[in-house]
Amino acid sequence: MTFINKLSAAWTANDSLLCVGLDPDMAKLPAQFQNDPQGIYHFCREIIDATADLACSFKPQIAYFAALGAEAQLEQICAYARERYPQIPLILDAKRGDIGATAHQYAREAFDRYGADAVTVNPYMGSDSVDPYMEWSDRGVIILCRTSNAGGSDLQFLNVDGQPLYQHVARLVAQKWNRNGQCALVVGATFPEELAQVRAIVGDMPLLVPGIGAQGGDIAATVKSGRSAAGTGMMINSSRAILYAPQQAGEDFASAARRVAQETRDAINQYRA
């Protein structure tokens, strides 16, 4: 099954546009994982189990694992998600950006080593930084377009033939680069008007949308701006707000994560129609 087919099925099966980000920060992990050599794996596994029926995708951020030398635990987490919840797309958030043989190795890392259904990439070096990922014709390539950080405007708003660079990227991907039909774009929730402009350019192409939760993006504005005609079309990511959800009386961390994930999924669904 291709990335797009799996994503479409997950949107429907879980009635969800919520992407659960896996960004394990050792300083924030519950105490029982602090001195556990496999603590990152055990923590992420419980988050996956707690939210799998509420999510349309899982998105581990590779930097949080690599900084701790925990790539082996990331491999275990990816293997667990694939084996236990094969119907949920697994997105490796790597934001790789290189060309030729090096890009091919990054693609092998994402698709062969970690078994990801999709990977995030940076288009700054042009089409030949994206082409090597297309050799895996069933996998998704999610290309940075209009990012949620304030500094993104430094480059993404540069004028290119009368249009902002981010709109030029959106058109390039939609009209030229998407040869397998498995591309998506990263567009931040913090800029809903620009999200709407990207949606108008790319039609029903999926959008990975960071910026709600801890980054403060407005859910109503995000969904109204980014939904497709079918009321889907987005993977709205929340990481820290779910992973480190404040616990209420009688809750453990996984129950708190599930509660916040469900609240977020349901809040998103209010505006899909």
C-alpha positions as CSV (number, residue, x, y, z in Angstrom):
1,M,0.0,0.0,0.0
2,T,1.3,3.5,-0.9
3,F,1.8,6.2,1.6
4,I,-1.1,8.2,0.3
5,N,-3.4,5.2,0.3
6,K,-2.5,4.4,3.9
7,L,-2.9,8.0,5.0
8,S,-6.4,8.2,3.3
9,A,-7.4,5.0,5.0
10,A,-6.2,6.2,8.4
11,W,-8.1,9.5,8.0
12,T,-11.3,7.5,7.6
13,A,-10.7,4.6,10.0
14,N,-9.7,6.8,13.0
15,D,-11.9,9.8,11.9
16,S,-8.7,11.8,12.6
17,L,-6.4,14.4,11.1
18,L,-4.1,14.3,14.1
19,C,-0.4,13.4,13.7
20,V,1.2,12.5,17.0
21,G,4.8,13.6,17.1
22,L,7.4,11.6,19.0
23,D,10.0,14.0,20.3
24,P,11.4,12.3,23.5
25,D,13.2,14.8,25.7
26,M,15.0,13.0,28.6
27,A,14.6,15.9,30.9
28,K,10.8,15.7,30.5
29,L,10.3,11.9,30.6
30,P,8.5,10.4,33.6
31,A,10.8,9.4,36.4
32,Q,10.5,5.6,35.7
33,F,12.3,6.1,32.3
34,Q,15.1,8.4,33.5
35,N,17.5,5.6,34.4
36,D,16.2,3.0,32.0
37,P,18.7,2.3,29.2
38,Q,15.6,1.5,27.1
39,G,13.6,4.4,28.5
40,I,13.1,6.3,25.3
41,Y,11.7,3.2,23.6
42,H,9.4,2.2,26.5
43,F,8.1,5.8,26.7
44,C,7.4,6.1,23.0
45,R,5.8,2.7,22.9
46,E,3.3,3.6,25.6
47,I,2.5,6.8,23.8
48,I,1.9,4.9,20.5
49,D,-0.3,2.4,22.3
50,A,-2.3,5.2,24.0
51,T,-3.0,7.2,20.9
52,A,-3.0,4.7,17.9
53,D,-6.8,4.8,17.5
54,L,-6.8,8.6,17.6
55,A,-4.1,9.4,15.1
56,C,-3.8,9.5,11.3
57,S,0.0,9.2,11.6
58,F,3.0,9.0,13.9
59,K,6.0,11.3,13.4
60,P,9.3,10.6,15.2
61,Q,11.8,13.5,15.0
62,I,15.2,11.9,14.4
63,A,17.2,14.7,16.1
64,Y,15.7,13.8,19.5
65,F,17.0,10.3,19.1
66,A,20.4,11.0,17.4
67,A,21.4,13.6,20.0
68,L,21.2,10.9,22.6
69,G,22.8,8.2,20.5
70,A,19.4,6.4,20.6
71,E,19.1,5.5,16.9
72,A,18.8,1.9,17.9
73,Q,15.8,2.7,20.1
74,L,14.3,4.7,17.1
75,E,14.7,1.6,15.0
76,Q,12.9,-0.4,17.7
77,I,10.1,2.2,17.9
78,C,9.6,2.2,14.2
79,A,9.6,-1.6,14.0
80,Y,7.0,-1.7,16.9
81,A,4.7,0.9,15.2
82,R,4.9,-1.0,11.8
83,E,4.2,-4.4,13.4
84,R,1.6,-3.4,15.9
85,Y,-0.2,-0.6,13.9
86,P,0.7,-1.2,10.3
87,Q,-2.4,0.8,9.2
88,I,-1.0,4.1,10.7
89,P,1.5,5.9,8.5
90,L,5.0,6.4,10.0
91,I,6.7,9.7,9.1
92,L,10.4,10.2,9.8
93,D,10.9,13.9,10.5
94,A,14.5,14.3,9.2
95,K,14.3,17.4,7.0
96,R,17.2,16.1,4.9
97,G,18.5,18.2,2.1
98,D,21.4,17.0,-0.1
99,I,21.9,15.8,-3.6
100,G,23.0,12.7,-5.6
101,A,24.6,9.8,-3.8
102,T,24.3,11.5,-0.4
103,A,20.5,12.0,-0.8
104,H,20.2,8.4,-1.9
105,Q,21.8,7.3,1.4
106,Y,19.4,9.5,3.4
107,A,16.6,7.9,1.5
108,R,17.9,4.4,2.4
109,E,18.1,5.6,6.0
110,A,14.5,6.6,6.1
111,F,12.9,3.9,4.0
112,D,15.2,0.8,4.5
113,R,16.7,1.3,8.0
114,Y,13.7,2.9,9.7
115,G,11.0,1.5,7.4
116,A,9.2,4.9,7.3
117,D,6.2,5.4,5.0
118,A,7.3,9.0,4.4
119,V,10.2,11.4,5.2
120,T,10.5,15.2,5.4
121,V,13.0,16.8,3.1
122,N,14.3,20.3,2.4
123,P,14.0,21.5,-1.2
124,Y,16.6,24.3,-1.0
125,M,19.0,22.4,-3.4
126,G,16.3,21.8,-6.0
127,S,14.8,18.8,-7.8
128,D,17.9,16.6,-7.6
129,S,17.7,16.8,-3.8
130,V,14.3,15.2,-4.0
131,D,14.6,12.8,-6.9
132,P,16.5,10.0,-5.0
133,Y,13.6,9.6,-2.6
134,M,11.3,9.0,-5.6
135,E,13.1,5.7,-6.3
136,W,10.9,4.2,-3.5
137,S,7.7,4.8,-5.6
138,D,5.3,3.8,-2.8
139,R,6.8,6.1,-0.1
140,G,5.9,9.7,0.7
141,V,8.2,12.7,0.3
142,I,7.0,15.6,2.4
143,I,8.7,18.8,1.3
144,L,9.2,21.9,3.4
145,C,7.1,24.8,2.0
146,R,5.9,27.4,4.6
147,T,7.3,26.5,7.9
148,S,5.8,27.4,11.3
149,N,8.8,29.3,12.7
150,A,9.0,33.0,12.6
151,G,12.4,33.0,10.8
152,G,10.9,31.0,7.9
153,S,9.9,34.4,6.4
154,D,13.6,35.3,5.9
155,L,13.7,33.1,2.8
156,Q,10.2,31.8,2.2
157,F,8.8,35.3,1.4
158,L,11.5,36.2,-1.1
159,N,9.9,37.4,-4.4
160,V,10.3,34.8,-7.2
161,D,8.7,36.0,-10.5
162,G,6.1,38.0,-8.6
163,Q,5.2,35.3,-6.0
164,P,6.6,34.4,-2.6
165,L,9.2,31.6,-2.7
166,Y,6.9,29.2,-0.6
167,Q,4.2,29.5,-3.3
168,H,6.8,28.8,-6.0
169,V,7.8,25.6,-4.1
170,A,4.2,24.6,-3.8
171,R,3.7,24.9,-7.5
172,L,6.9,23.1,-8.3
173,V,6.0,20.1,-6.2
174,A,2.4,20.0,-7.4
175,Q,3.1,20.4,-11.1
176,K,6.6,19.0,-11.7
177,W,8.1,17.0,-8.8
178,N,5.2,14.8,-7.8
179,R,5.9,12.1,-10.3
180,N,4.8,9.2,-8.1
181,G,1.8,11.0,-6.7
182,Q,3.2,10.5,-3.2
183,C,4.3,14.0,-2.3
184,A,3.1,16.2,0.5
185,L,4.1,19.6,1.8
186,V,4.9,21.0,5.3
187,V,2.9,24.2,6.0
188,G,2.7,25.7,9.5
189,A,-0.5,26.2,11.4
190,T,0.9,29.6,12.6
191,F,0.2,31.1,9.2
192,P,-3.4,30.2,8.3
193,E,-3.8,32.7,5.4
194,E,-0.7,31.2,3.8
195,L,-1.9,27.7,4.5
196,A,-5.1,28.6,2.5
197,Q,-3.0,29.9,-0.4
198,V,-1.0,26.7,-0.5
199,R,-4.2,24.6,-0.4
200,A,-5.5,26.6,-3.4
201,I,-2.3,25.9,-5.3
202,V,-2.0,22.2,-4.7
203,G,-5.6,20.9,-4.7
204,D,-6.0,17.8,-2.6
205,M,-2.3,17.1,-1.9
206,P,-1.7,16.2,1.8
207,L,-0.2,18.8,4.1
208,L,1.8,18.1,7.2
209,V,0.8,21.0,9.5
210,P,3.0,21.6,12.6
211,G,2.4,24.5,15.0
212,I,-0.7,23.7,17.1
213,G,-0.4,22.8,20.8
214,A,2.9,24.2,22.2
215,Q,3.5,26.5,19.3
216,G,0.1,28.1,19.7
217,G,-1.5,27.7,16.2
218,D,-5.3,28.1,16.2
219,I,-7.1,24.9,15.4
220,A,-10.2,26.4,13.9
221,A,-8.2,28.7,11.5
222,T,-5.9,25.9,10.6
223,V,-8.6,23.4,9.7
224,K,-10.7,25.9,7.8
225,S,-7.7,27.1,5.8
226,G,-6.1,23.7,5.1
227,R,-8.8,21.1,4.8
228,S,-9.4,19.6,1.4
229,A,-12.8,19.5,-0.3
230,A,-13.4,16.1,1.4
231,G,-12.7,17.6,4.8
232,T,-9.3,15.7,5.1
233,G,-6.0,16.5,3.4
234,M,-4.0,17.3,6.6
235,M,-1.8,15.7,9.2
236,I,-2.0,18.3,12.0
237,N,0.9,17.6,14.2
238,S,1.0,17.9,18.0
239,S,4.1,16.7,19.9
240,R,4.9,18.2,23.3
241,A,1.3,19.0,24.2
242,I,0.5,15.3,24.0
243,L,3.8,13.7,25.1
244,Y,4.0,15.8,28.3
245,A,0.4,16.4,29.0
246,P,-0.4,17.6,32.5
247,Q,-1.8,14.7,34.5
248,Q,-5.1,15.0,36.3
249,A,-6.0,13.1,39.4
250,G,-5.6,9.4,38.9
251,E,-3.9,9.7,35.5
252,D,-0.5,8.3,34.5
253,F,1.4,9.9,31.7
254,A,-0.1,7.6,29.0
255,S,-3.6,8.3,30.1
256,A,-3.0,12.0,30.1
257,A,-1.4,11.8,26.6
258,R,-4.5,9.9,25.4
259,R,-6.9,12.4,26.9
260,V,-5.1,15.4,25.3
261,A,-4.8,13.5,21.9
262,Q,-8.6,12.8,22.0
263,E,-9.4,16.4,22.9
264,T,-7.2,17.6,20.1
265,R,-8.6,15.1,17.5
266,D,-12.2,16.1,18.5
267,A,-11.4,19.8,18.4
268,I,-10.0,19.4,14.9
269,N,-13.1,17.5,13.8
270,Q,-15.4,20.3,14.8
271,Y,-14.2,22.3,11.8
272,R,-13.8,19.7,9.1
273,A,-17.3,19.9,7.6
